[in-house]
């Protein structure tokens, strides 16, 4: 039963996560740990031995504010200083890269990042 996809087995319990049904406090603790990890939800669940769908459902139940932002290292790659070269590139977990031009709409970028983050 430990390999069940729902995440209710013993695999998650070995890492300190409660077996069986979670309370809201336990779910918030898990979502906070995920947010601090900087990993995609799928990668974090796999590493913790928890079922992706279980954590995803709690994230939906508790609202989008349940995840905290994680700071990731930034590597500055040289620029010749010309205005057209003021773009930047984001490297996301799972190796995804997003090239962002110097002029971009913040809301569009935020929407794109939410869509990419939600992908399993």
N, CA, C and O atoms as CSV, one atom per row, in Angstrom:
chain,resi,resn,atom,element,x,y,z
A,1,UNK,N,N,0.816,-1.191,0.000
A,1,UNK,CA,C,0.000,0.000,0.000
A,1,UNK,C,C,0.862,1.259,0.000
A,1,UNK,O,O,0.369,2.347,-0.298
A,2,UNK,N,N,2.164,1.118,0.336
A,2,UNK,CA,C,3.047,2.274,0.406
A,2,UNK,C,C,3.284,2.954,-0.917
A,2,UNK,O,O,3.668,4.123,-0.937
A,3,UNK,N,N,3.065,2.253,-2.051
A,3,UNK,CA,C,3.318,2.863,-3.336
A,3,UNK,C,C,2.090,3.492,-3.966
A,3,UNK,O,O,2.127,3.877,-5.135
A,4,UNK,N,N,1.007,3.604,-3.218
A,4,UNK,CA,C,-0.205,4.190,-3.797
A,4,UNK,C,C,0.042,5.592,-4.281
A,4,UNK,O,O,0.750,6.370,-3.641
A,5,UNK,N,N,-0.539,5.911,-5.406
A,5,UNK,CA,C,-0.355,7.215,-6.003
A,5,UNK,C,C,-1.003,8.339,-5.211
A,5,UNK,O,O,-0.595,9.493,-5.335
A,6,UNK,N,N,-1.997,8.026,-4.406
A,6,UNK,CA,C,-2.701,9.054,-3.650
A,6,UNK,C,C,-1.877,9.660,-2.529
A,6,UNK,O,O,-2.262,10.692,-1.980
A,7,UNK,N,N,-0.757,9.052,-2.175
A,7,UNK,CA,C,0.117,9.630,-1.172
A,7,UNK,C,C,-0.311,9.328,0.255
A,7,UNK,O,O,0.125,10.011,1.182
A,8,UNK,N,N,-1.161,8.312,0.455
A,8,UNK,CA,C,-1.641,8.021,1.790
A,8,UNK,C,C,-0.839,6.913,2.456
A,8,UNK,O,O,-1.098,6.566,3.608
A,9,UNK,N,N,0.112,6.369,1.757
A,9,UNK,CA,C,0.883,5.246,2.285
A,9,UNK,C,C,2.024,5.690,3.174
A,9,UNK,O,O,2.093,6.847,3.588
A,10,UNK,N,N,2.919,4.762,3.462
A,10,UNK,CA,C,4.000,5.013,4.406
A,10,UNK,C,C,5.166,5.803,3.820
A,10,UNK,O,O,5.977,6.332,4.581
A,11,UNK,N,N,5.279,5.902,2.491
A,11,UNK,CA,C,6.430,6.610,1.929
A,11,UNK,C,C,6.516,8.038,2.462
A,11,UNK,O,O,7.584,8.478,2.887
A,12,UNK,N,N,5.398,8.763,2.441
A,12,UNK,CA,C,5.390,10.128,2.944
A,12,UNK,C,C,5.606,10.195,4.438
A,12,UNK,O,O,6.191,11.155,4.938
A,13,UNK,N,N,5.140,9.183,5.159
A,13,UNK,CA,C,5.278,9.168,6.613
A,13,UNK,C,C,6.747,9.090,7.018
A,13,UNK,O,O,7.115,9.610,8.071
A,14,UNK,N,N,7.581,8.464,6.225
A,14,UNK,CA,C,9.003,8.345,6.543
A,14,UNK,C,C,9.676,9.715,6.585
A,14,UNK,O,O,10.695,9.885,7.254
A,15,UNK,N,N,9.125,10.669,5.891
A,15,UNK,CA,C,9.705,12.007,5.854
A,15,UNK,C,C,8.988,12.971,6.798
A,15,UNK,O,O,9.206,14.181,6.736
A,16,UNK,N,N,8.145,12.442,7.660
A,16,UNK,CA,C,7.502,13.292,8.648
A,16,UNK,C,C,6.107,13.758,8.288
A,16,UNK,O,O,5.516,14.532,9.041
A,17,UNK,N,N,5.560,13.324,7.174
A,17,UNK,CA,C,4.206,13.729,6.794
A,17,UNK,C,C,3.212,12.746,7.388
A,17,UNK,O,O,3.461,11.541,7.428
A,18,UNK,N,N,2.096,13.266,7.844
A,18,UNK,CA,C,1.071,12.447,8.491
A,18,UNK,C,C,0.482,11.437,7.518
A,18,UNK,O,O,0.274,11.731,6.341
A,19,UNK,N,N,0.219,10.244,8.034
A,19,UNK,CA,C,-0.485,9.237,7.242
A,19,UNK,C,C,-1.976,9.535,7.307
A,19,UNK,O,O,-2.422,10.278,8.180
A,20,UNK,N,N,-2.736,8.973,6.408
A,20,UNK,CA,C,-4.188,9.169,6.426
A,20,UNK,C,C,-4.563,10.585,6.039
A,20,UNK,O,O,-3.845,11.253,5.295
A,21,UNK,N,N,-5.678,11.025,6.544
A,21,UNK,CA,C,-6.176,12.356,6.203
A,21,UNK,C,C,-5.365,13.437,6.912
A,21,UNK,O,O,-5.014,13.307,8.084
A,22,UNK,N,N,-5.081,14.498,6.175
A,22,UNK,CA,C,-4.383,15.641,6.751
A,22,UNK,C,C,-5.382,16.602,7.368
A,22,UNK,O,O,-6.519,16.718,6.910
A,23,UNK,N,N,-4.944,17.286,8.407
A,23,UNK,CA,C,-5.693,18.433,8.901
A,23,UNK,C,C,-5.289,19.632,8.045
A,23,UNK,O,O,-4.323,19.558,7.285
A,24,UNK,N,N,-6.012,20.714,8.165
A,24,UNK,CA,C,-5.648,21.915,7.422
A,24,UNK,C,C,-4.252,22.386,7.812
A,24,UNK,O,O,-3.491,22.838,6.956
A,25,UNK,N,N,-3.908,22.287,9.091
A,25,UNK,CA,C,-2.582,22.716,9.551
A,25,UNK,C,C,-1.478,21.873,8.912
A,25,UNK,O,O,-0.437,22.404,8.524
A,26,UNK,N,N,-1.703,20.554,8.802
A,26,UNK,CA,C,-0.708,19.680,8.175
A,26,UNK,C,C,-0.551,20.020,6.697
A,26,UNK,O,O,0.560,20.031,6.167
A,27,UNK,N,N,-1.668,20.294,6.042
A,27,UNK,CA,C,-1.611,20.655,4.621
A,27,UNK,C,C,-0.877,21.973,4.437
A,27,UNK,O,O,-0.073,22.110,3.515
A,28,UNK,N,N,-1.141,22.933,5.296
A,28,UNK,CA,C,-0.437,24.222,5.197
A,28,UNK,C,C,1.069,24.042,5.414
A,28,UNK,O,O,1.879,24.685,4.747
A,29,UNK,N,N,1.432,23.173,6.344
A,29,UNK,CA,C,2.860,22.897,6.589
A,29,UNK,C,C,3.506,22.294,5.346
A,29,UNK,O,O,4.615,22.676,4.972
A,30,UNK,N,N,2.812,21.351,4.705
A,30,UNK,CA,C,3.345,20.727,3.489
A,30,UNK,C,C,3.457,21.747,2.369
A,30,UNK,O,O,4.475,21.789,1.679
A,31,UNK,N,N,2.431,22.572,2.173
A,31,UNK,CA,C,2.459,23.570,1.107
A,31,UNK,C,C,3.543,24.613,1.354
A,31,UNK,O,O,4.172,25.097,0.413
A,32,UNK,N,N,3.757,24.953,2.602
A,32,UNK,CA,C,4.825,25.895,2.924
A,32,UNK,C,C,6.198,25.291,2.604
A,32,UNK,O,O,7.065,25.959,2.042
A,33,UNK,N,N,6.379,24.020,2.970
A,33,UNK,CA,C,7.649,23.340,2.672
A,33,UNK,C,C,7.873,23.264,1.172
A,33,UNK,O,O,8.994,23.452,0.699
A,34,UNK,N,N,6.808,22.987,0.420
A,34,UNK,CA,C,6.931,22.956,-1.040
A,34,UNK,C,C,7.331,24.326,-1.561
A,34,UNK,O,O,8.239,24.434,-2.385
A,35,UNK,N,N,6.660,25.379,-1.089
A,35,UNK,CA,C,6.962,26.729,-1.558
A,35,UNK,C,C,8.398,27.135,-1.295
A,35,UNK,O,O,9.018,27.812,-2.115
A,36,UNK,N,N,8.926,26.723,-0.158
A,36,UNK,CA,C,10.306,27.069,0.186
A,36,UNK,C,C,11.320,26.262,-0.611
A,36,UNK,O,O,12.486,26.644,-0.706
A,37,UNK,N,N,10.877,25.144,-1.186
A,37,UNK,CA,C,11.810,24.276,-1.906
A,37,UNK,C,C,12.250,24.847,-3.249
A,37,UNK,O,O,13.355,24.562,-3.710
A,38,UNK,N,N,11.391,25.654,-3.883
A,38,UNK,CA,C,11.702,26.165,-5.209
A,38,UNK,C,C,11.472,25.154,-6.321
A,38,UNK,O,O,11.747,25.446,-7.484
A,39,UNK,N,N,10.973,23.966,-5.984
A,39,UNK,CA,C,10.730,22.908,-6.962
A,39,UNK,C,C,9.319,23.001,-7.517
A,39,UNK,O,O,8.446,23.641,-6.930
A,40,UNK,N,N,9.110,22.359,-8.648
A,40,UNK,CA,C,7.743,22.220,-9.148
A,40,UNK,C,C,7.000,21.321,-8.161
A,40,UNK,O,O,7.617,20.565,-7.411
A,41,UNK,N,N,5.686,21.408,-8.169
A,41,UNK,CA,C,4.902,20.584,-7.250
A,41,UNK,C,C,5.160,19.103,-7.504
A,41,UNK,O,O,5.318,18.332,-6.557
A,42,UNK,N,N,5.205,18.701,-8.762
A,42,UNK,CA,C,5.425,17.290,-9.099
A,42,UNK,C,C,6.780,16.800,-8.575
A,42,UNK,O,O,6.865,15.718,-7.995
A,43,UNK,N,N,7.827,17.586,-8.776
A,43,UNK,CA,C,9.166,17.178,-8.325
A,43,UNK,C,C,9.232,17.119,-6.802
A,43,UNK,O,O,9.835,16.204,-6.240
A,44,UNK,N,N,8.614,18.091,-6.135
A,44,UNK,CA,C,8.636,18.095,-4.675
A,44,UNK,C,C,7.890,16.896,-4.116
A,44,UNK,O,O,8.378,16.229,-3.203
A,45,UNK,N,N,6.702,16.615,-4.661
A,45,UNK,CA,C,5.916,15.475,-4.185
A,45,UNK,C,C,6.686,14.170,-4.358
A,45,UNK,O,O,6.686,13.319,-3.469
A,46,UNK,N,N,7.337,14.018,-5.500
A,46,UNK,CA,C,8.110,12.803,-5.749
A,46,UNK,C,C,9.234,12.660,-4.720
A,46,UNK,O,O,9.454,11.577,-4.178
A,47,UNK,N,N,9.937,13.754,-4.459
A,47,UNK,CA,C,11.039,13.720,-3.493
A,47,UNK,C,C,10.567,13.452,-2.070
A,47,UNK,O,O,11.287,12.843,-1.279
A,48,UNK,N,N,9.370,13.901,-1.747
A,48,UNK,CA,C,8.837,13.720,-0.390
A,48,UNK,C,C,8.058,12.419,-0.236
A,48,UNK,O,O,7.677,12.044,0.873
A,49,UNK,N,N,7.822,11.736,-1.349
A,49,UNK,CA,C,7.052,10.500,-1.287
A,49,UNK,C,C,5.570,10.735,-1.080
A,49,UNK,O,O,4.877,9.899,-0.500
A,50,UNK,N,N,5.079,11.880,-1.557
A,50,UNK,CA,C,3.658,12.219,-1.417
A,50,UNK,C,C,2.976,12.183,-2.775
A,50,UNK,O,O,3.619,12.385,-3.805
A,51,UNK,N,N,1.691,11.930,-2.776
A,51,UNK,CA,C,0.911,11.909,-4.007
A,51,UNK,C,C,0.678,13.316,-4.527
A,51,UNK,O,O,0.229,14.192,-3.786
A,52,UNK,N,N,0.980,13.531,-5.792
A,52,UNK,CA,C,0.817,14.840,-6.431
A,52,UNK,C,C,-0.624,15.331,-6.316
A,52,UNK,O,O,-0.855,16.481,-5.944
A,53,UNK,N,N,-1.584,14.481,-6.629
A,53,UNK,CA,C,-2.985,14.894,-6.620
A,53,UNK,C,C,-3.435,15.311,-5.227
A,53,UNK,O,O,-4.209,16.257,-5.084
A,54,UNK,N,N,-2.966,14.625,-4.216
A,54,UNK,CA,C,-3.333,14.971,-2.843
A,54,UNK,C,C,-2.900,16.395,-2.509
A,54,UNK,O,O,-3.695,17.187,-2.002
A,55,UNK,N,N,-1.663,16.713,-2.788
A,55,UNK,CA,C,-1.138,18.039,-2.461
A,55,UNK,C,C,-1.777,19.096,-3.363
A,55,UNK,O,O,-2.072,20.203,-2.914
A,56,UNK,N,N,-1.987,18.754,-4.627
A,56,UNK,CA,C,-2.625,19.694,-5.553
A,56,UNK,C,C,-4.030,20.050,-5.081
A,56,UNK,O,O,-4.431,21.213,-5.139
A,57,UNK,N,N,-4.779,19.050,-4.613
A,57,UNK,CA,C,-6.138,19.314,-4.114
A,57,UNK,C,C,-6.103,20.238,-2.894
A,57,UNK,O,O,-6.924,21.149,-2.784
A,58,UNK,N,N,-5.161,20.011,-1.981
A,58,UNK,CA,C,-5.057,20.895,-0.823
A,58,UNK,C,C,-4.667,22.305,-1.253
A,58,UNK,O,O,-5.160,23.281,-0.690
A,59,UNK,N,N,-3.799,22.419,-2.230
A,59,UNK,CA,C,-3.417,23.750,-2.726
A,59,UNK,C,C,-4.645,24.471,-3.251
A,59,UNK,O,O,-4.835,25.656,-2.976
A,60,UNK,N,N,-5.483,23.767,-4.006
A,60,UNK,CA,C,-6.709,24.366,-4.516
A,60,UNK,C,C,-7.688,24.708,-3.408
A,60,UNK,O,O,-8.343,25.748,-3.452
A,61,UNK,N,N,-7.787,23.844,-2.425
A,61,UNK,CA,C,-8.719,24.052,-1.318
A,61,UNK,C,C,-8.321,25.253,-0.462
A,61,UNK,O,O,-9.180,26.000,0.007
A,62,UNK,N,N,-7.028,25.432,-0.263
A,62,UNK,CA,C,-6.546,26.513,0.598
A,62,UNK,C,C,-6.298,27.799,-0.167
A,62,UNK,O,O,-6.005,28.830,0.439
A,63,UNK,N,N,-6.411,27.759,-1.483
A,63,UNK,CA,C,-6.225,28.964,-2.276
A,63,UNK,C,C,-4.809,29.120,-2.771
A,63,UNK,O,O,-3.883,28.478,-2.277
A,64,UNK,N,N,-4.657,29.985,-3.758
A,64,UNK,CA,C,-3.358,30.157,-4.403
A,64,UNK,C,C,-2.336,30.803,-3.489
A,64,UNK,O,O,-1.138,30.700,-3.751
A,65,UNK,N,N,-2.768,31.466,-2.423
A,65,UNK,CA,C,-1.826,32.112,-1.516
A,65,UNK,C,C,-1.090,31.136,-0.624
A,65,UNK,O,O,-0.247,31.545,0.174
A,66,UNK,N,N,-1.396,29.838,-0.744
A,66,UNK,CA,C,-0.778,28.857,0.137
A,66,UNK,C,C,0.695,28.650,-0.166
A,66,UNK,O,O,1.433,28.179,0.699
A,67,UNK,N,N,1.138,28.981,-1.347
A,67,UNK,CA,C,2.540,28.791,-1.701
A,67,UNK,C,C,3.301,30.092,-1.509
A,67,UNK,O,O,2.841,31.155,-1.926
A,68,UNK,N,N,4.435,30.007,-0.894
A,68,UNK,CA,C,5.269,31.181,-0.724
A,68,UNK,C,C,6.290,31.230,-1.851
A,68,UNK,O,O,6.674,30.197,-2.399
A,69,UNK,N,N,6.719,32.418,-2.187
A,69,UNK,CA,C,7.704,32.568,-3.250
A,69,UNK,C,C,9.065,32.103,-2.751
A,69,UNK,O,O,9.418,32.294,-1.588
A,70,UNK,N,N,9.808,31.500,-3.640
A,70,UNK,CA,C,11.156,31.060,-3.302
A,70,UNK,C,C,12.152,31.912,-4.074
A,70,UNK,O,O,11.942,32.212,-5.249
A,71,UNK,N,N,13.217,32.294,-3.423
A,71,UNK,CA,C,14.271,33.035,-4.099
A,71,UNK,C,C,15.263,32.041,-4.677
A,71,UNK,O,O,15.704,31.112,-4.000
A,72,UNK,N,N,15.600,32.251,-5.925
A,72,UNK,CA,C,16.539,31.371,-6.603
A,72,UNK,C,C,17.758,32.178,-7.011
A,72,UNK,O,O,17.666,33.393,-7.189
A,73,UNK,N,N,18.893,31.523,-7.159
A,73,UNK,CA,C,20.094,32.258,-7.552
A,73,UNK,C,C,19.961,32.838,-8.956
A,73,UNK,O,O,19.319,32.255,-9.829
A,74,UNK,N,N,20.577,33.988,-9.151
A,74,UNK,CA,C,20.566,34.663,-10.445
A,74,UNK,C,C,21.999,34.734,-10.942
A,74,UNK,O,O,22.904,35.117,-10.201
A,75,UNK,N,N,22.203,34.364,-12.196
A,75,UNK,CA,C,23.523,34.452,-12.812
A,75,UNK,C,C,23.442,35.507,-13.906
A,75,UNK,O,O,22.668,35.365,-14.852
A,76,UNK,N,N,24.231,36.555,-13.783
A,76,UNK,CA,C,24.225,37.631,-14.765
A,76,UNK,C,C,25.181,37.266,-15.882
A,76,UNK,O,O,26.361,36.993,-15.662
A,77,UNK,N,N,24.631,37.270,-17.094
A,77,UNK,CA,C,25.441,36.988,-18.279
A,77,UNK,C,C,25.706,38.325,-18.938
A,77,UNK,O,O,24.796,39.148,-19.038
A,78,UNK,N,N,26.915,38.563,-19.386
A,78,UNK,CA,C,27.337,39.844,-19.938
A,78,UNK,C,C,26.367,40.485,-20.906
A,78,UNK,O,O,25.590,39.806,-21.577
A,79,UNK,N,N,26.424,41.791,-20.967
A,79,UNK,CA,C,25.595,42.584,-21.868
A,79,UNK,C,C,26.469,43.688,-22.431
A,79,UNK,O,O,27.355,44.201,-21.747
A,80,UNK,N,N,26.216,44.052,-23.681
A,80,UNK,CA,C,27.007,45.132,-24.259
A,80,UNK,C,C,26.433,46.502,-23.897
A,80,UNK,O,O,26.973,47.530,-24.305
A,81,UNK,N,N,25.332,46.517,-23.127
A,81,UNK,CA,C,24.777,47.774,-22.650
A,81,UNK,C,C,23.822,48.449,-23.618
A,81,UNK,O,O,23.183,49.435,-23.248
A,82,UNK,N,N,23.702,47.957,-24.838
A,82,UNK,CA,C,22.779,48.562,-25.795
A,82,UNK,C,C,21.341,48.328,-25.326
A,82,UNK,O,O,21.041,47.265,-24.784
A,83,UNK,N,N,20.446,49.306,-25.523
A,83,UNK,CA,C,19.069,49.177,-25.055
A,83,UNK,C,C,18.360,47.909,-25.521
A,83,UNK,O,O,17.556,47.346,-24.778
A,84,UNK,N,N,18.643,47.453,-26.732
A,84,UNK,CA,C,17.988,46.253,-27.248
A,84,UNK,C,C,18.471,44.991,-26.553
A,84,UNK,O,O,17.820,43.950,-26.647
A,85,UNK,N,N,19.594,45.063,-25.858
A,85,UNK,CA,C,20.137,43.864,-25.226
A,85,UNK,C,C,19.743,43.759,-23.747
A,85,UNK,O,O,20.301,42.936,-23.022
A,86,UNK,N,N,18.801,44.573,-23.298
A,86,UNK,CA,C,18.422,44.570,-21.896
A,86,UNK,C,C,17.361,43.521,-21.571
A,86,UNK,O,O,16.622,43.668,-20.598
A,87,UNK,N,N,17.283,42.491,-22.360
A,87,UNK,CA,C,16.359,41.398,-22.059
A,87,UNK,C,C,16.999,40.476,-21.027
A,87,UNK,O,O,18.179,40.617,-20.706
A,88,UNK,N,N,16.232,39.554,-20.522
A,88,UNK,CA,C,16.780,38.584,-19.581
A,88,UNK,C,C,16.103,37.242,-19.807
A,88,UNK,O,O,15.087,37.139,-20.493
A,89,UNK,N,N,16.691,36.235,-19.216
A,89,UNK,CA,C,16.180,34.874,-19.362
A,89,UNK,C,C,15.990,34.273,-17.980
A,89,UNK,O,O,16.852,34.384,-17.109
A,90,UNK,N,N,14.835,33.630,-17.800
A,90,UNK,CA,C,14.542,32.946,-16.538
A,90,UNK,C,C,14.728,31.462,-16.752
A,90,UNK,O,O,14.218,30.900,-17.721
A,91,UNK,N,N,15.451,30.830,-15.859
A,91,UNK,CA,C,15.563,29.375,-15.892
A,91,UNK,C,C,14.725,28.838,-14.744
A,91,UNK,O,O,15.012,29.084,-13.572
A,92,UNK,N,N,13.690,28.105,-15.102
A,92,UNK,CA,C,12.737,27.587,-14.129
A,92,UNK,C,C,13.111,26.172,-13.728
A,92,UNK,O,O,13.902,25.516,-14.406
A,93,UNK,N,N,12.537,25.698,-12.616
A,93,UNK,CA,C,12.766,24.292,-12.258
A,93,UNK,C,C,12.374,23.399,-13.435
A,93,UNK,O,O,11.562,23.802,-14.268
A,94,UNK,N,N,12.923,22.230,-13.512
A,94,UNK,CA,C,12.731,21.262,-14.594
A,94,UNK,C,C,13.428,21.714,-15.875
A,94,UNK,O,O,13.181,21.136,-16.933
A,95,UNK,N,N,14.292,22.729,-15.812
A,95,UNK,CA,C,15.080,23.117,-16.964
A,95,UNK,C,C,14.385,24.001,-17.987
A,95,UNK,O,O,14.953,24.265,-19.047
A,96,UNK,N,N,13.181,24.463,-17.707
A,96,UNK,CA,C,12.484,25.349,-18.642
A,96,UNK,C,C,13.145,26.723,-18.625
A,96,UNK,O,O,13.552,27.213,-17.571
A,97,UNK,N,N,13.248,27.340,-19.800
A,97,UNK,CA,C,13.819,28.685,-19.907
A,97,UNK,C,C,12.819,29.602,-20.588
A,97,UNK,O,O,12.170,29.223,-21.563
A,98,UNK,N,N,12.705,30.811,-20.060
A,98,UNK,CA,C,11.805,31.817,-20.625
A,98,UNK,C,C,12.634,33.050,-20.931
A,98,UNK,O,O,13.244,33.635,-20.036
A,99,UNK,N,N,12.657,33.445,-22.200
A,99,UNK,CA,C,13.364,34.656,-22.617
A,99,UNK,C,C,12.379,35.817,-22.510
A,99,UNK,O,O,11.295,35.772,-23.091
A,100,UNK,N,N,12.760,36.857,-21.766
A,100,UNK,CA,C,11.874,37.997,-21.529
A,100,UNK,C,C,12.528,39.238,-22.135
A,100,UNK,O,O,13.635,39.609,-21.745
A,101,UNK,N,N,11.853,39.876,-23.079
A,101,UNK,CA,C,12.426,41.078,-23.700
A,101,UNK,C,C,12.462,42.248,-22.714
A,101,UNK,O,O,11.831,42.203,-21.658
A,102,UNK,N,N,13.205,43.289,-23.073
A,102,UNK,CA,C,13.349,44.456,-22.199
A,102,UNK,C,C,11.992,45.068,-21.874
A,102,UNK,O,O,11.748,45.484,-20.741
A,103,UNK,N,N,11.122,45.121,-22.856
A,103,UNK,CA,C,9.775,45.661,-22.640
A,103,UNK,C,C,8.802,44.489,-22.619
A,103,UNK,O,O,8.636,43.799,-23.625
A,104,UNK,N,N,8.171,44.268,-21.494
A,104,UNK,CA,C,7.211,43.174,-21.365
A,104,UNK,C,C,6.093,43.615,-20.436
A,104,UNK,O,O,6.253,44.545,-19.646
A,105,UNK,N,N,4.969,42.939,-20.541
A,105,UNK,CA,C,3.836,43.220,-19.657
A,105,UNK,C,C,3.939,42.298,-18.451
A,105,UNK,O,O,3.927,41.075,-18.597
A,106,UNK,N,N,4.037,42.872,-17.277
A,106,UNK,CA,C,4.225,42.096,-16.051
A,106,UNK,C,C,3.097,41.084,-15.849
A,106,UNK,O,O,3.352,39.947,-15.451
A,107,UNK,N,N,1.862,41.484,-16.118
A,107,UNK,CA,C,0.731,40.569,-15.910
A,107,UNK,C,C,0.811,39.379,-16.865
A,107,UNK,O,O,0.497,38.253,-16.480
A,108,UNK,N,N,1.228,39.622,-18.105
A,108,UNK,CA,C,1.372,38.518,-19.061
A,108,UNK,C,C,2.467,37.552,-18.615
A,108,UNK,O,O,2.305,36.335,-18.707
A,109,UNK,N,N,3.571,38.095,-18.137
A,109,UNK,CA,C,4.654,37.241,-17.656
A,109,UNK,C,C,4.197,36.444,-16.435
A,109,UNK,O,O,4.490,35.253,-16.328
A,110,UNK,N,N,3.485,37.089,-15.521
A,110,UNK,CA,C,2.995,36.397,-14.329
A,110,UNK,C,C,2.047,35.265,-14.713
A,110,UNK,O,O,2.104,34.182,-14.130
A,111,UNK,N,N,1.179,35.509,-15.688
A,111,UNK,CA,C,0.255,34.470,-16.154
A,111,UNK,C,C,1.020,33.307,-16.766
A,111,UNK,O,O,0.722,32.149,-16.477
A,112,UNK,N,N,1.997,33.604,-17.604
A,112,UNK,CA,C,2.807,32.562,-18.222
A,112,UNK,C,C,3.518,31.721,-17.159
A,112,UNK,O,O,3.533,30.494,-17.258
A,113,UNK,N,N,4.096,32.352,-16.162
A,113,UNK,CA,C,4.810,31.615,-15.113
A,113,UNK,C,C,3.855,30.738,-14.307
A,113,UNK,O,O,4.219,29.623,-13.931
A,114,UNK,N,N,2.639,31.220,-14.035
A,114,UNK,CA,C,1.660,30.388,-13.324
A,114,UNK,C,C,1.287,29.155,-14.143
A,114,UNK,O,O,1.156,28.060,-13.598
A,115,UNK,N,N,1.116,29.337,-15.451
A,115,UNK,CA,C,0.777,28.205,-16.331
A,115,UNK,C,C,1.915,27.191,-16.356
A,115,UNK,O,O,1.679,25.989,-16.242
A,116,UNK,N,N,3.133,27.665,-16.501
A,116,UNK,CA,C,4.286,26.752,-16.544
A,116,UNK,C,C,4.487,26.054,-15.212
A,116,UNK,O,O,4.845,24.876,-15.182
A,117,UNK,N,N,4.265,26.756,-14.110
A,117,UNK,CA,C,4.437,26.170,-12.798
A,117,UNK,C,C,3.403,25.086,-12.515
A,117,UNK,O,O,3.688,24.124,-11.802
A,118,UNK,N,N,2.210,25.239,-13.067
A,118,UNK,CA,C,1.125,24.285,-12.823
A,118,UNK,C,C,1.293,22.990,-13.611
A,118,UNK,O,O,0.663,21.982,-13.291
A,119,UNK,N,N,2.139,23.012,-14.639
A,119,UNK,CA,C,2.340,21.808,-15.452
A,119,UNK,C,C,3.033,20.742,-14.632
A,119,UNK,O,O,4.012,21.020,-13.940
A,120,UNK,N,N,2.516,19.495,-14.709
A,120,UNK,CA,C,3.175,18.401,-13.964
A,120,UNK,C,C,4.527,18.041,-14.534
A,120,UNK,O,O,5.197,17.146,-14.018
